[in-house]
Amino acid sequence: MKNIALNNIHVALGAKMVPFAGYNMPVQYEGVTAEHLTVRESVGVFDVSHMGEFLVEGENALALIQKVTSNDASKLAIGDAQYSCFPNEENGIVDDLICYKIKENTYLLVVNASNIEKDWNWISKYNEEFNADLKNLSEGYSLLAIQGPKAVEAMQSLTSVDLAGIPFYKFKIGDFAGIDNVIISATGYTGSGGFEIYCKNEEAEQIWTKVFEAGADFGIKPIGLAARDTLRLEMGYCLYGNDIDDTTSPIEAGLSWITKFTKDFVNAEALAKEKEHKPERRLVAFELDERGVPRHGYDIVDGNGNVIGVVTSGTMSPCLSKGIGMGYVPRILSKAGSQIHIQVRKKAIPATIVKLPFYKG
């Protein structure tokens, strides 16, 4: 197991540490529900330094990114971030990612921790054609996600950058907590606003300390990966390995909006056909109509008990106080209002297909 730069701080704070994607990671501090509500109501800080960062540079940088990602990176201006995915050649997804345009011919790709090696090998394979300059920065960088409705107010004293002036999915490079050249990105995985801060490992402790000093009057708290999961699920954000993977297409996963057929990319032709003819199954969101907690791997059944799908993500929503989840079902049952059942132990609990997000804010 690898340790992230701030491992000792998390241990000292009493975090429950668990192995995740090859790293020791803080899964919770005071409890999932309390941490979840901290982010929804005020401000919390996630250490997600296990994430991967690839720098792509050179005159063919954009051409390579256009080939391996589904979204149209040519639309990016300097200071823009874009959600995208790496399609594979079998109608699945290698990984989902965020692409940042740092400057002309320079991009930063942020990928999931569990897929760093796989993603690196994938993009390197296609780079044989383009010969862009690739650097894997993952081991040298830390990432703090400062999330919640009070994040802007709590953090403004730490930077000369106007935090309120950074729109969603835009970023600035500037001073933060006494460190220069920090990426301050108005992105996140919670649906409650805030920022993601990219810095070098040796800068992380100073930033962490100053963030908590600045946020003290706002009730700031450290937040673990367990609450990160419940927060993202309330928004209906996909989690790689659960809701999307090597066997799920971006079309059936509801990611057509990041799949742009205005360019040529890996497996574009097959995905275009799938979109035209409509996939046989769709990723849907559902709410339980009775008490119960849907879990990853539980069967989705019809009224006669026939298995028609599987729960990919599920939890008891801290904000809605009801069981919520996502899973793949036949397209005919994917419309909002459709009725399904979730097999929770020996009981088939009725559930209703709903539109995302679950949490409306």
N, C-alpha and C positions, 0 to 999 in steps of 0.2 A: 504493500500500500504506500502511495505517495502522500506526503503532507502538503497542504496549501500553505502559503506564506504565513497566514495568521492562525495556524493550527493551535499554538500554545495559548493564544488569547481566547479562543473558543472553549478550550478545555478549562481555563481559569474561570470562565463565565458559567461553567457548569453545563455546557451543552452536551447533549447525548450525541456522541460521535458514531457514525456508521460507515462501513465501506460502501462507496458509490462510484462507479465508473473508474475504479482503480485508485481512488483518493479517499482519505479519511475526511468525512464531511459532517458538519453540524446538522442533524435532522430536526432537533427541537431544543428549546431552552426551557420555557415555562409551561408549554403545552400548546397543541395545535390550534385549538379554538381561540385562545387568548391572543396568540401571535397573529392569527388570521385577522381578527377584529382590530388589532393594532394597525395593520396595514390599511384596512378599509376605512378606519376612522381618523388616524393621525399619520404616523410615519414609522417605518421599520427598515432595517438594513439586512440584506442577504449577502453573504459571501459566496459568490458563485465563480470563484477563481479556477475551478476545475474546467471551465469551458475552454474551447480551443480557438486560437486566433491564427489565421494564415494571412500573410501580406502578399499581395499579387501586384507586381509592378512591371513596367516596360511598355513598349509600343503595342504589344499584342495582349496586354493584360485584359482589356475589355473583350477582345475576341474570344479569349479562353473562357472568361466568365459567362459570356453569352452562350457558348457551346455547352457548358456543364450545368448551368442553372436554368430553371424554368421561367423565371420572371425576366423582364426586359431591362437590363442594367444600363442600356444606352439612354434611358430616360433620367438617370441620376445626375443631379448637379452636385458640385462639391458641397459637402455638408448634409447630404441626403443619406438616409438609411433605407434599406429595402428588404422586406421579408421574401424569402425564396426557398427553393429546394433543389437538390441534386436528383433528377430522375435517373433511374437505372435503365438497363436495356430490356427489362422484362416487365414493364408497366408498374414497377415499384418505385420506392423512394430510398435513395442511399442515405439521405439526411435532410433535415430542414436547417436553415441558416439565416443570418442577417448579413447583408452586403453593405458596407460603408464606402462611399467615395471620399477618400481623404484629400486627394488633389488629382490633377490630370494624370492619367496612366498609373494611379496608385489607389488600390482598393484593399480593404480589410474584410475578410470573411470570418464570421464568428460562428463556430459549429458546436455541436453537442459533445460533451466530454467523452461519452462512451464510444463516440465514432471518430475520434481524432485520427487514429492510425488509418482506419478504413477510408475516411474522407481524403486524407493526404495521398494515399495510394491511388484513389480514384481520380483526383484532379491532376496528379502527376502523370498518370497514364495518358490523359488527353493533352497534357502540356507538351508531349513529345512532338505534336504537330505545330504548336504555337510558340514554344520556347520563351514563355514569359518568365520573369524572375520571381520564383516562389520562395518564401521563407516561412517556416513554422515557428511562430513566436510563443506558442502555447505555454511552454515551461517557464518563460520569463515574465509573464504578465498576470496581474491580479484583476479581478472584476467585482466591484461592489454595486449591488442594486439597491438604491435608496428609493423606496416606494411608499406612496400614500398621498392623500390630499394636502398634507401639510409639508410635503418635501420641499417645494419651492421656497416657502417662507422660512423653513428651518435651515436651509442650506445657503441662502443668498449671502450671508455674511462671510462665507468662505471663498467667494470668487468675485472677480470684477465682471464676469459674464452675466448678462441679464437672463437669469434662468427662466423667468416667465415668458421671455421672448423667444424661446426655443420651441417651435411647434413639434407635435407628435411625429416621431420618426425623422427628426432632424437632429444634428449634433453640432457642437462647437468644440474646438481645441483651444484650451486656455488654462489659466491658473486656477487651482483648486486646492484649498487647505495648505497653502504655502508651497505647492509643487507646480512647476510650469509644464506645459505641453501635455495636459491631461485631456482625454476624450470625455466630454460630458454629453451623454446621449439621452434624448427624451424618448427612450424606449423602455420596455419592461415586460413583465410576464404576469401582471396582476390585475390590470384594468383599473387601477386606482391612481394612475399618474405617478410621476417621479422621474428618476434618472438612473442611468447606468454609468459607472465611473471606471474607465480603463486606465490602469497605471502599471508601472513596473513593480515587481515584487518587493524591492527594497523601499518603495515609497508607500506601500500599503498600510503599514502600521501607523505612520504619521497621519495619513488620511483617515483611517478608522478612528483614531483617537480624537481628531479635530471634528469629525462628523458627529461623534457622540457628545462632545462638549457643546457644539452649536445646536444640537437637537435636544439638549437636556430639558429646556423649558417647553418642549413640544411633545414630551412623552415618548421620545424615540427609544426603540428597543431592538435588540438583535433578533432576527427571524430565521428559522431553520427551513430545510428543504421540504418538510412535511406540510407546512403551511403554504409554501410556494406551490405545492401540488393542488391543494384545495382552492387556492386563489385562482390559479390558471383554469381549473376545471369550471369554476363558477362563470368564467368568461367564455368557456368553450374553446380554449386554445389547445391545439393538438400537442401531445407529448410523444416524442419519438420513442419507439419501442412499445408503446401502448396503442395509440390511435393511428399512427402511421409507421410503416416499416418497409422492408424490402419487398413485401408482397402486396402493399396497398398502393393504388394509383392516386396521384393528386386529384384526379377527376372524381373518383368515388369518395375521396376524403373531404370533398367540399373545398378543394384548393384550386379550383379553376381560375379564381381571381388572381392567382400568382403564376398561372400557366399561360404564357403569351405566345400565340402562334404567328406572331409578326416577325419571327426570326427562326433560324434553324438551331435546334438544340437536341441533346441526346434523347432518342425515342419520341421525338415530336410527332412524327407521322402516325404512329400507333395511338398516341394519346389524343391526337386530333380526331381520329376515327372513333375512339371511345366516347369522346365528348359529343360527336355528331349522333352516334347511335344510342347514346345514354348507357351508363354502366348498369350492370345487373343488380348491384347492391350500392347502398349509400351509407355514409357515416351520419348517424342521427344523434340528436340530443333528446333525452327523456327525463321526466320527473315521475317518481313513484306516486301513485294515488293513495297509497296506504303507508303505514309505518314500515320502515325497513331500510337497510343500507345495501345498495348494489355495490359489488366489488369487481375489480378486474378479473376476468375469466369466468364470471357467472354466465350461464346460458340465458339467451333471450328466446322466449317460446311464444307460440300463438295460443289462441284460446283453447285448443285441443291438446296442448302440451308438447307439440312438435317443436323441436329446436330449429330456430330460423336465424340465429345469429349469436354473437357473444359480446359481453360488456368489455369494452376496451379500457374505460376509465369510469370510476364510480366512487361516491363518497356521500356522507351526510353533510349537506351544505350548512356551514356555520351561519350564513346570512339568511337563508331561506328556511332553515330548520326542516328540511325535507330531503329525502334521498334523490340524488341527481346522478346522471351518468351519460356516457356516450357509447355507441356501439354500431356495428354494421348490420343492416337488415336489408331484405329484398326491396328494390326500388318502389314496388307497389305499396309498401307500408311506410315509406319515408316521408310522407307529407305531414305537416304539423296537424295535430289533432288525431292522428291515427293511434289506435290502441295496440299495445303489446303487453307482454308479461315478462317479468324478471324472476328467474328461478333462484330464490334465496333459501338455501338449504332445501327443505321439503315443500316449501310453499311457493306457488307461482303468484307473485304480487303484480296486480295490474299497474300499468304505467302509460303515460301519454307522451307522444312525440311533441316536442316544443321547438320554437325558434330560439336561436342563440342571440345574445348571451342569456344565461340563467339569471345572473345578477345585473340589474339595470342601473344600479348606483343611486 
